Amino acid sequence: MNGAALLRLSGITKTYGVGQAAFQALKGIDLAITAGDFVAVMGPSGSGKSTTMNILGCLDTPTSGSYEFQGVHVEQLSRNERALLRRNFLGFVFQGFNLLARTTALENVELPLIYRGEPAASRHATARRALEQVGLQGWEHHTPAELSGGQQQRVAIARAIVTRPAVLLADEPTGNLDTATSREIMDLIGAFNREHGITVLMVTHESEMAAYAKRIIRFVDGRVDTDHRQGEAA
């Protein structure tokens, strides 16, 4: 992993509220993520990991510090510019799947392509390929209610990767799944990282799921506590 960082946080702080009610969620985060990495972010509730992921995902902005994405200072972008960055470079997978209930698997996967303004024929074909990639060929016209939890998460992953994002941000992607299904989902995410070079940032509480990552970062009290590569001493 040589070369410049794909993502870089420098001195990032985040404070919610003012005065006596102020809470400092992040207390100076320095972090560099190289293209193609697979990072598991761990730590107790309230440690700052989700706040950091929201900043990396352009869903929130820091109180101070800088966030560079491919050398662009994200903290200086407008709301619309951050939305464009999300749309064009980032994919998201959530614990709760976040699928639209009354639409088919294919229609759910097409959503990011609709936001991009792609014509119907090409987005249908692209979404079908994404579903094939996650092993759901033949399930295109099923709604979430007709799918198992594991299948719903596969649809969510297909939706996240249909735009070929540079970065996949996964927040507890196996939190609602049984152990066997969790392993299947992690195998799938790992394959996209290895075979397609998608950089993966994953929040997890589960050590078994974190073991799939190349690098584990632990947050404690709004700071990075440890940062090590698998196989190195923690």
Helices and strands as residue ranges (DSSP letters): E 7-16, G 19-21, E 23-33, E 38-42, H 49-56, E 64-69, E 72-73, G 74-76, H 79-89, E 90-94, H 105-115, H 120-133, G 144-146, H 149-161, E 167-171, H 179-196, E 199-203, H 207-210, E 215-220, E 223-229
